[in-house]
Every structure is written in structure tokens, then in C-alpha cells.
Amino acid sequence: MVSRSQPFIPWARPSLGAAETAAVVDALESTWISGGPYVDQLERDLAALLGVAHGIAVSSGTAALHLALLGAGIGPGDEVIVPGFTFMAPVNMVLAVGAVPVFADVDAGGWCLDPQDAARKITPKTRAVIPVHIYGNMAAMEPICSIARDHGIAVIEDAAEAIFSRQSGRYAGSIGDIGCFSFHAAKTITSGEGGFVVTDDPDIFDTLRQLRDHGTSRTRKYWHDAVGHNFRLTNVQAAIACAQLARKDEFCREREQIYRQYVAALDPLPQVRMQSFPDGVEPVVWAMPVMLEPGFNIDRDRLMQRMADAGIETRPGFYTPGAMPLYDCGPLAVADEISRNIICLPIYPGLDAAAIERVVDTFRACITGSGLARG
């Protein structure tokens, strides 16, 4: 049991306040609760901030990926290269459009798509590659885009976990042909659910805009030019996102401060390994992953239970597709090892120094204690 002097520390918590409340009330009082001016504002302001020509607000990060694949013309029989260490949303959306996910391994330091392994997986059926920016880190976009250009395939960035991270001065999601973002409750900015798609290509943008709204004509009511879906974000959700976007610098600053406190305390421990960031990457960390060094034979799941018993919520690394019968994937040496050994610690704006110290002290005591060896 957790005593009152030791309150529960969640893995993530949104920071919502007066600005978000005022925006929601304004949206409700306007009676624009489906589409409306906050949707327009979000699309305009976020696209401008990211330095892209076009932005489209959608109902979730998963919807963003689905719409991006449709906008890129991906369909039955096409192959799409995806990393073997990721939340499964991009994989599921590849399957949803009838295409075939082809899994490539990730790099051992940053845990993002390995460009060399991705190149080895390209076949005449390959139509796209989805680099996923993991935990706020960014995939090696220059070689990935170069490989894609050489083979004439699309690059769809999954930046759900890396909004506002930058590589060589460019924001995550703004480098490939299409970029996708999430406003899920645990993400850096949130609208509860929600997502965003960006592109610099006007033709892709026109397709995305039409498919978001049932494939209907923009000039003729109830006339369908294509088979689309309802991917729309509500004006109420967009109001929350706009208020959150105005607090971007606050959120990024707090996440950086919390991350640095964790690294200072944990990096010296021989039992753990921190995620590395390539030169030129300025991350806005979304999660606080710590990889347990395999040589110490620490059972990650037992460690998570010990943390839970102390009132601290953690999360495992993403399970690889090869670990789940649903997906047709063989072994991926790096991804499989990372997946077994990652534990994600709490990180969110408002997590104070005392709480971080408690998380660190509990974690340190657990990994140096007894009874955590793998069976």
C-alpha cells in the first residue's frame, strides 16, 4: 500500500489549466462544436511553427497515419517499411489500407529505424517507408530520405512522440513527404485525442483534405469524388490544442529540465543505458526510457512491479512485432533486445524535484536489491 506521505506518481499526466478551460468554454458558447475557427487556427499556427506549407487537423494520431497512407496512394499489395521497435499504430494502419508491413531493425543507440537495414528490405513492391521518431529522438532522416529518393518511394514520418524535436534545424515531421503527429492525452501537447498531418506538396494536401471529409467535393454538396472517411477533429478539441500550443515553450522547457535531472542521477549507474541522440538532434523528450543492461540479468517486469508497489507507475518498452502472434515478423536482433529491457519512468510537466528524487531512489534501490534476476 502507498502511504499518504508517499502519493501515487503516474507515468504521465496532462497539464491543463485556465487557458484550456477558457478556450473550451469559448468554443462551446460559439456553437461551433464540430468544425470551426479553432480548427482553422490550429492548422494555420502549427503548420507555420513547423515550417510546412500545409497542415490538417484530424481525430487522432492513428487517423493521421491512416490518412497519410491513403494520401500517398498506398494500397493492397504495396509494401511499406516500418521499424521493428514502435507502438503498433503505423503497422496497423499499413494493414488497414491493405498493404504489407515489412519490418526493419533499429539502431542500437537511438532505437530508431536503421537506414541500412531499411535499404536491404526494399523490393520492387516497396511504396513507402515510415521512420518513427521514438520517445522524442529522431530517426536518421538524411540517409532515409536519400534512400527513398533513389528508389522512388514516399517518406511518411511518424512524429507522434517527437513533436517539436528538431534535426539539423528542421522539425520532426517536416522533413519527409508527409508528417504525422498525435495529441493523445499523454503526448507533449494534447487535445485528449487528436492528430495532425503536414506536407509541402499541394497535390498531396488536396487529396488529404478531401479524404478527411468522406471524399466529398469541395464545390458540390454531398457529391463524392473519392472513397474517404471521417477523420475530422472537433472544434472543442482544437480549442484545447490551441491553448496547449500557446504553452509549447513552457512544456518543452519543463521536459528538458526533468530529463536532465534523470540523466544526471541514472547515467552513472552501470546497470542501465540511456537512449543516445545523434549529432544535430535537439530532442523534446516525450518519455523517459531507461534500458537495463542485459549483462546484469535484471527482470524488467519484476522491476516494474516493485516500482508499482512503491506507488510509482512505469511502462515497458514497446513489444516487437515478432513477440506478438498477430504480426508476421521474424527476429530483429537489436529491436528484440531493446524491447525486453526498456522501462519508462514518469515524465510530465509539473513533476517536481522531490518526486523525481523519489523515483530515482526507488529505482536505484530496486536494481541493486535482490530478487530481480530473470528466472
N, C-alpha and C positions, 0 to 999 in steps of 0.2 A: 504493500500500500504506500501511496505517496502522502507524506505528512503535509499539513497546511503550510509549514515553513519551507517546503520544497514543492512549489507549484508545478503542474504539468507544463512541459516545454514542447509545443508542437513542432513538427518538421517544417511547416510553412504556415504563414498567416498573412492575409491581405491587409494593407494599410489603407483604411477607409475613414474619411472624416467629413468635416463640414462642407468642403468643396464638392465632394461626390454627392452628398445629400442635397445640396442646393441645385446641382445640375439635374439630378433625377426629378426633383420637385418641379423645376422649370420645364423639363420635358413632359411631365405628366400634365401640368397646367396648360401647356401649349396645345394639347390633344394630339400632337404628333408622336404617337407611341410605336408606330411601325417604322417606315422610313421617315426622314425629316432632317432638319437643319444640323443636328448633332452628327448624323451620319456624314453629311456633306463636309462638316468641319473636320471631323476625324480623318476623312480621306484626303482632304486638302493639306492639313497640318502635318500628318505623319509622313505622307509622301514627300513633302518639302523638306522635312527634317532628315529623312533618309537619303535625300538627293536623287530621287527617282521621278520619272515623268508622270506615272500613273499609279494610283492606289485604289483598292476596292475593299471595303469592309464586308466581312462575311460572318456567319453564325458560329464558327469555331475554327481552331487551328486545323482540325481534320478536314473540315469543309474547304479550307484554303488549299490544302494538298489535293483534294479531290478535284476542285475547280481548276487548279494549275495543270493537273494531268490532262483534263479534258481540253483546256485551252491550248495545250501543246500538241493536241491531236493524238494522244496515246490511247490505244485501244486493244482489242483482242489480238493475241499473238505477238504483240510487241514485248520486248524485254526492257526492263528498267533496272539499272544497277543501284543497289541500296546497301548501306553499311550493315554489318552483322551485329553491331552494338548500337542500339537505338530503341526508343519507345516505338512500338509497332505501328503507329498511325500511318507513316508513309508506306509501309509494306501492305497494310490492309487496304489503303486507297489504290495502290497499284493493282491489287487483286480485284478491287471494286470496279475498275474500268475494264476488266477482262485481260489485263496484261500479266506478264510473268516477272516476279521479282527475282533478280539474280544477286546473290549475296556476296559481297566482297569484305575482306578483313579490314581492320582498323589499325592505326599506328600505335605503337606500344607506349608512347609518352603522352600524346594529346588525346587519344581514344576516338579520333575522328577517322573518316574514310581514308584508307591508304590509296593514294593515286595510282601507284604501281600495280596493286592488286586489282583495282578497278579496271585499269587498262587491259590486264590479262583476261578479264571476264567479258570484254566486248566481242560481240558476234555480229554477223550481218543483220540480225533481228533487233539489235540494241537501238532504242529510240531516245533514251534519256538516262541521265544519272542524277541521283538525289543525294548530294552531300548533306549530312545532318550535322549541325553545329551543336556539339554536346556540352551541356552544363554551363554554357557561356563561352566555351572555347570555339574556335572556328577551324573548319577543315582547310586544307591547303588549296585555296581557290585558284591560284595561278596555274599550277600544273593540271588541276582538274579541268579548268576551262580550256586549256591548251589541248588536252587530250580530246575533249568534247568537240572542239573546232575541227581537229584533224579527222574525226570520224563523222562529223555532221550530225551530232546528237545534241539534244537540249540539256541544259543545266537548270534544275529546279532546286533552289536552296530551301532546306527546312531550317528556318531560323527561329523556331518556336521557343527554343531555350536560350537564345542569344540576341534578343532584341537589344540594340544599342552597342553591342560589341563591334569592334572595328578591326580591319586588317588592311595594313598599308593605307590608312586614312579613309577607307570605304566601309560603310556599314554592312553588317551581316544582312543578307537578303537582297542587297542592291547590286551584287556582282554578276550573278548568273542571268539566265534569260527571264526567269520568274523567281520571286522570293515569297516565302510563306511564313506567317507569324501567328502566334497564339496569344489570346487574352484570358486564358484559363485562370481560375481563382488563385493558383499557386505561382503564376508567372510574374515577371518583373513589373508589368502593368497589367491590370485586369479589368474586365467588364463582367466578371462572373464566368461567362462563356463568351466566345467571340474570337475572331481571327482577322487576318489582313493578307491581301495578295498584292504584290507590286511587280511592275515591269516597265521597261523603257520602250517596248515595242508597241506602236499604236494598233497594229493589226491584232496582236495577242490581247491587248486591252479591250478592244471592241468585242472580241469573242468572249472574254471573261465576263464582261459586263452583261452581255446578252444571256449567257448560260446561267449566271447567278439568279436571273429572274425568269425561270421557266423557259428560256429560249425565245421569249416573246419579242416581237418587233418593237422598235423604239418609236415608230411613227404610226402604227396601226394597232389599236387596242384589240386584245385577245387573239392576235394573229401570231402563230408560232413559226419562226424560221428555222428553229433547231430544237432538238430534244434537250431541255435543260432541267434545272432543279431549283428549289427554293433554298438558296444559300444566304439569304439576306440577314443582316444584323438589325436589331430593332433600334429605334431612336433612343429608348431608355437606356439600353446597354451602351450605345455610343456615347451618351451623356456621361456615364461613369468613366468610360475610356478617355474621353476628352479631359476630364478632371484629373485623371491619373497621368495623362501625358504631360500636363502642365507641371506635374511634380517629378518629372523624369530625373532632373539633376539631383534632387533630394534622394530618390531611390537609388540611383547609381552610386552616389557618394556613400550612403549607409552600407550598401552591399560591399563596396570596396573596403571600408573600414572593418567590417565584420570578417571578411575574408582574410585580411592581413592579420587580425588577431588570431584566427585559427591557424594560419600558416606558421606564425611565429611560435606558437605553442606545440604544434604537431609535427612540423617538418623535421625537427631534430630526432624524432623517435625512430629507431632502427626498424621497428615493426611495421612502419607504414611508408607509403609512397604517394606523393601529391601529383595531381594532374599537371602536365607541363604545357606551356603556351609557346608556340613558335614565334620567332622573331617577327615583329611587325604586327602582332595581335595585341589589341587592347581589350581585354575581356571585361564584360559586365557579368559577373558570375551569377548564375541562376540557382545552382545547387552547390552544396559543399561536399564533394565526393572525396573520400579517402580510400586508397587501395591498400589492403593488407598484404604485406609481403608474403608470397606463398611459402617461402622457406621457414616461416615461423609457425606454419600449420595451425593458424587460428580459424576456428569455425565461425564464419561471418554471421550465420543465422543465430547461433548461440549468443554471440556478442550483441546482436540487435535485441534479443530477449532480455539480456542483462540491462541494457540501456532502458528498455521499456519498463522493467521492474523498478528502475530508479526514477521513473516519471519523465523519460526523455524519448520522444518519438524519432525514429530514424527510418530510412528507406534503403532497400537493397539496390545494387546496380541493375540495369535492365537485363532481363533474361535474353539470351541469344536465341535466334530462331531455331537453331539446331537442338535446343533444350526442350522445345515445345512441339508435340506431335502435329499440331496444326500446320506447321510450315515445313516445306521440303528443303532442308538445308543440311549439309554435312558439317564436319568440324571446321572451325575457324580458330586457329591456334591462339592468336592474340585476343580476339573478342571473347572467346570462351574463358580464358584465364582472368581477364578483367571482370567479366560478369560475375564470376564466383567470389570475387574478393573485394568488391566495392561496397562500402557503406556510406550513405549520405547523411550528414549531420544537419541539424536545424540551421537555417539561414533565412532571415527576412527582416525588413525594416522594423525597428522597434525592439529587436533582440539586444538586450543591454549587456554590458561588460560582465556583470555578475552572472548572468545566465550562461554566457559563453564560457566563463571560467568553470561553472558547474558542469557543463557538457564536456569540456576538456578534461577536467579532473576525473569525472566518471569514466570517460573513455579510456584514459590512461590507466586507471585502476583496473578496469576490465581486461585490457590486453596484456597487462603484466601479472594478472592473477592466475589462478588455477582453474581447471575445468573447462577451458575453451578449445582444447585441441580437437581436431576433427577425428571422428570415430573411425 
